Amino acid sequence: MVSSNSVQHRIVIIGGGPGGYEAARAGRQLGAEVVLIEESGVGGNAVLTDVVPSKTLIATGEAAQRVALAQTLGVSFSVDGKEVSPKVEVDIAAMNKRLLALAKSQSEDMLTTLKDEGVRVISGRGRLDGNHHVVVEPTVGGEPERIEAKTIIVATGAYPRELPNAKPDGERILTWKQLYSLDTVPEHMIVVGSGVTGAEFASAYLDLGSKVTLISSRDKVLPGNDADAADLIEAVFRRRGMRILNQSRAEKVDATSTGVRVTLGTGEVVEGSHCLMAVGAIPNTAGLGLEEAGIRLTETGHIIVNKVARTSRANVYAVGDCSTALPLASVSAMQGRTAVYHTMGDVAAPTRLRNVASNVFTSPEIASVGWSQAEIEQGLVRGEIEKVMLEVNPRAKMQGIREGFIKLFASVGSGTVIGGVVVAPRASDLIYPIAMAVENRLTVDQLARTYTVYPSLSGSIAEAASALHQPID
């Protein structure tokens, strides 16, 4: 619904990912004229080549593993009355067809929503011409258009980083955008990079039935995450047969007629059928006219923004992976709305990145929010720590869950919840009550007094909160 307090405030948005999409909708809600420019499709990389496809792929792998787990729960399989052990096979061509169709459908739904709400959507590439005009080069034919704007929002995302000696070819050496053209499950997937993207795809292809080798330049998988969670996921990976090469750097990747050869810094050569390069991302900020418009960038090309997503030019904002904010779709969406609220004079709550919940979609998942245990141990904040292993949770036992934990952090003295970590199936869902507690400064007693269902995995959150109760002197 568009506000009746309508003012001709034109907002031009470059990029239609989560941040651009939410900014466009917020702009129309507040009565602005909104123009959104998108080169490849509404939803951007998040919907078309990254989040939606990758999480659908991961869901397929999880489904395959549930079939294998079923036998441990007493479920048997038979053919013509004769008991058999199922061989789980994934039709990756069918899987890719489904996930790409889902991504396309989601993009089309988002485009329809924008048009229904009165957003002008232009298919093309936009660049700044000063800080009050945007020039659009249409994707298909037509003359360039120069559009005047009171506010410009840059939401152009990022693209996979490439190494000079490991150029992706789309067949054997792949980026995360190129995985969905495979027509067979890779016999041996070598994953270079052990950050979130590398760990997620290594876990997924293990679930899909591939042999997996994970090459990590650091001393452990997921070096930026909770140490206990990283240790647990690495132990799970190894137990399930993944080969992990820590403190190893891929110097060169060559495609052969039958596979790939990865040469490490030590001279060791690892051979496989395919190689996924997961070595980071580069912001899509080149050629946008940003520096000419007086907008400051970091050395890596990210647009420097403040807590309301404003750049060094007062009327230009930047959201999502192209900015210095956390590269998460949820953060990008929140930034998009915040930027519009701020430029339109509405209530704009500054983005508090510490309160952002994040998730690694491995098996099991790893979710976290707030202050970390490392920061507590370094003395950056005074906090107490409680950890409850899921192996003692009755619901986990019923479901055959063997690995995982809930960890809760509380401020010393006040008992305010300041952070937490969840390692479990669907940790992305279980982290929400902890994130609510962090955002609203609830105490462990308030969290513990909230009724949980018995039996449930969330019961372990209440158990951890109860253990952190601080008795009155």
N, C-alpha and C positions, 0 to 999 in steps of 0.2 A: 504493500500500500504506500503510495507516494504522499509525503507530507503536504498539507494544504498551504503551508508557509513556503511556497515555491519561489526561489530566486534563480535567475539565469546564471548559474555558476557552472561553467562547463569543465568537466573533468575528463581528461584524456588518459587512458590507461594503455600502456604498452606491455602486452603479455596477458594471456587469459588462463593462467594456472590458478591454483587455489587462492592466491593473494589477489590477483587481478579480478577473478570472478567475484570474490566476496566484496572487494572494493566497489565493483560495478553495482552490485545489488544494494550496498549501503548507500551509495550515491543517489540512486533512484529513490530509495526510501526517504532520503532527506530532501528530495526535490531538485537535485542537480540534473543537468543535461550530461549524459555519460556516453562517451565514445570509447569502445574497447577494440584494440588492434591486436590480432593474433595471427601468427604465420602458419602454424601447423594444425590448429584445432583447439577449441575451447577445452580447458582442462589441462592443457600444456603437457609437459613431460610427466607430471605427477599422475595424470589419468591415462595418457596414451602410451608412454614408454617406460614408466618407472613404477610408481606405487601400486596402481591398480593391477597391471600385468604381473609384477613380481609377487605381490601378496596372493594373487590367484594361483600362480605357480606353486608358491609355498603351501597353499591350502590343499592343492592336489597331492603334494608329497605327504602332507599330514594324513590325508585320507588313506593313502597307500599304507602308511605305518599303522593306522588304526586296525586295518585288516590283520596285520601281523600280530598286533597286541591282543586281538580278540581271542586267540588260542590260549594265551596265558590266563584269560578270565574264564576259561571253561567252554568257550564256543568252539564247536567242531564243524568241519565242512565235509560234505559227502557228495558223491556222484553215483546215481543209481543205487543208493543204499550203502555204498562202499566209502568208508572214511578216507579222506585225502588231506594232504597238507597243501594249502593253496600257494601257488607261485604268483606273486603280485607283479603284474607288468603294467607299465604306463604307456598309453598311446600318446606320445608327446605331440604328434601332429594334431590330433584331436584336441589335446589340452591347449596347444597354442592357438588353434582356431577359436576355441571357446573364450580364452582370455582376451584375445584381440577383439572379438565380438563384444565382450563385456566392456572393454575400454572404449570402443567406438560408440556403443549405446550410451554409456555414461557421458561421453563428450557431447553427443547429440541432445541428450536430456538437458545438459547444462546450457547449451546454445539456445534451446527452445525456451528455457526459463528466462534467460537474459532478454531475448526478443520480446517475450510476453510482458516483461516488466518495463519495456521501453528503452532498452539499451541499444545503441547503434553499434553493431559488430562489423568490423571491416577485416576481411581476409587479406593480410599483407604484412609487411615489415615496417615498423615505425622507428624513427630516430628524431632526436631533439634538434631543433633549429633555434638555438637560443633557449631560454628557459620559459618561454610563453608560447612556443609553437612546436608542433610535431609534423614531420613530413612522412607520408605513408607511401610506400612502394607497393602497389597491389600484387598479390600473389599470382594472379592470372590476368594478364593484359591490363589495359586501362592506363590512364595518365596518373602520375604522382599527385597527391593531394596535400596541401599545407593547411593544417587545422590550428586555429588559435585556441589556447586553453588558459583558464585561470589557474588550474591545478593539473600537474602532470604526475602520474604514478608509474614508476618503472617496475615491472614484475616479470623480467625476462628469464629468470631461472638460471640453470647451469647445464653444462654438457660434460661427458666423461673425459677425464684427463688421459692423455696418451703418452707413452714413453717412446723416445726416438728409435730404440732398438726392439720395439715390440708393437709394430703398427697393426691395428686390427684389420682383418680382411673380410669380416662378416661370415666366414665359413669355418675356419679353424681357430683363429685368434679373434676373440669377441669382446665387445663392451656389453654392459648390461642392457643397452638398447637393441642389441643384435641377437639376443638369445632366442627370440620368439620366431625365428625362421628355421630353427632346427626341426628335422623331420624324424629323427631317432634320438633316443636317450643316449647321451655321450657315454661311451664305454669307460673312459677315464678323464674326468674333468680336473684340470689343474687350475686352481684359483690363486691369482697373485694379488695379495692384499688381504689383511686380516682385520680391517675395520668393520663397521656395521654391514656395508654392502657385501664385502667378501665373505664374512661369517654367515650372513643370511643365505647367500646362494650356495655356499659350500654345504650348509645344513640341508637346503632344499634338494640339491642334486644327490646327496647321500640318501635322502628319503625316497627319491625317484628311482634309486637303484644303481646309480653311477658309482664307480670307484672314484674317490676324491682325494687329491693332494692339495693341501693348503700351504702356501708359501707366505711366511710372515717375516717382515724385517725387524719386528720387535721380539721381546722375550716371551710374549704370550699373546694369545688371541684377544681381540677387543681390549687393547691396552688402555683406552680411555674410560672404560666402564668399571663398576664395582669389582674389586679384586677377587672377592669370594665368588661372584657370579662368573667372572672370566675363567677362574680356575675350574669351576664346576662344568661350564660348557665345554671347555677344552677336554676335560676328563670324559665327558659324554661322547664327544666327537671321537676320541681315541678308542673308547670302548666299542663303539660301533664300526670301527675299522678305518676311520679317516687317518691318513698320514699327514702329520703337521710338521713342517720344517720351520722352527723358530730361529730368529736371528739369521735369516737367510734372505739375500737380496737377489731378485731376478735381474740379471744384467742384459739378457737378450732372449727373445722368443722368436723362433723360426717355425714356419709352417712347412710340413713335408707332404709328400703325396698321400700319406696315410694318417697323419696326425700332427703333433707339435713337439718341438724340442725346446725346453726352457733351460738356459744356461745360468747357473747361479754365480755369485761373486767368488765362491771358492773354486770354481771350475767344474763342479758337479753338474751333470746333465740329467734333467728329469724329463721323461718322455710320457706323453699321453695322447688321447684322441682329440681333445679340445683344450683351449686355455681361455679363461675369463680374466680380463684385466680389470681389477677393482682397486684402482690406485688414486681415487679422489675425483674431484670435479672442478671445473673452471667456470667462473661466472660468465654469462652471456652479456658482457658489457662493452666489448670492442665494437667500434663502428656505430655507436649510438649517439655520438655527439655530446657525451656527458662532460668531458673535460673542457670542451669548447664553451659549454654552458656554465662553467664555473662550479661544477660538482666534483667534490673530492672523492678520490678512490684510494684504496689501500694498494700496496705493492702487488698484491695478488689479483687486483682488478675488481675487488668487491666495493660496492658503493657504501660509503660511511654514513650511517644513520643514527639518530638518537632514539629515545624510548618511545617516541610516537611515530617513528619511521621517516622523519623528515631529514633531508639531506642538507648540505651546506647552502643550498638555495632554498629560501623560505617556502616557495610554492611547488617545489619538486620533492616527491617522496619516493622511496624505494622499499620494496617488500620481497621477502622470500630469499631464495638461494643466491640471487645476484647481490644481496646486501650483506652487511656484517652481522645479521641476526643468525640464530640457529637454523640450520638447513632442514627444517621440518615442515611438512604441509600444514600442520595445525598452527604453527607459528606464523607462517606466511598468511594464512587465512585471517588470523587475529590481527596481524599487522595491517592487512588490507582494510579491514573495518576501522581500525584505530586511525589510520591515515585519513580516511574520509571524515570520520567524526571530528578530527582535529581541524582539518582545513575548512569544514563547514560550521565550525563553532559549536559543535555538540560536545557532550561529555566524552572525553577521550582518556581512558585510563592508561597510563604508561605501561608498556609491556614489561613484565617482571620475568625475565628469562629463567631465573632460579626456580620459579614455580611451574615451569613447563614440564609435563610428564612426557617421557620418551620411551620408546620400545624397540628392542631388537627382535626381529621375527625369526629367531632360530628355533630349534626344537630341543629343550623347552625355550620359551620366550624369556627375555630379560627386560623388565620395566623399572624405571627409576624416576624419582622426583625430589626436588629440594636439595639440601646440603648432602654431601657424601660422607661416607665413613673416613675416607682419606683426609678430607678437610677437617673433620672433627679431631682426628689423630694428630693433624698438623697444628692444632690449636687455633684455627681460624674461627671456630665457633665452639662454645661449650655445649657438648651434647652427650647423652647417654645412648647406648646401643643395645637393642634386643633382637635376637635372631631365633626364629622358630623353624625347624626343619619340617618339610612337608611329610616326611616318612612317618611322623607321629600323628598326622591329621587323618581322622577316620574316613573322610570323603576321598582323600588321596589314595588310601589303601583300597577302597572299594573300586576305584577307577584304574588301579594298577600303576599309579604314578610313583616312581621310585626316586626321582631326583627333583630337587627344588627347595626353596626356602622363602620365608617372608622376613624382612629385616626392617625394623622401625627405629627412627632416631628422634629423640625428644630433648628439648632444651633443659639444661640443668636448672633446677629451682622452680621454674614456671610449669614444666611438664608439657609445654607446647610442642606439637608435632612439627619437626623441621625437615623431615625427609624420610625416604624409605626406598627399599629395593624389593622387587618380587621376581623370583625365578620359578616359573611354573607354566603349564599349558594355559593359554589365555591370560598371561600376565598383563597384557594390554588392557584387559577388562578389570582385573583385580587391583591395578594401581589406582583406579579412580577414587575410591574412598580415601586413600592416603593423600592423593592430590587435593581432594576437597578439604581435608584437614589442614594441609599445608597452606592452601590459598586463604582459608578462613580462620587460620590461627587457632584451631581447636586444640584442646589438651588431650593427653593420652586417656585421661579419665572420661572425657566426653566421648572419645572414640570407643573406649571399652564399654561404656554404658549403652551404646547403640546396639540393639538386638541384631544378631546374625541368625541365619537359618542353620539348624543342625540336621544333618551334617553338611558342611560346606567348606570349600577352601578358604572362603573369607573369614571363617571362624578363627583361622590362625592369625589374622590381622588383629582381631579383638584380643586373642591370647597374648600377642606381643605387647599390645597396648596395656593390658592388665599387669603384665610383668614390669612395666615401667612406672606403675603407680608410685607416687612419692608420699609416704604417710606423713600426717601432721605431727610435728614434734610435740 
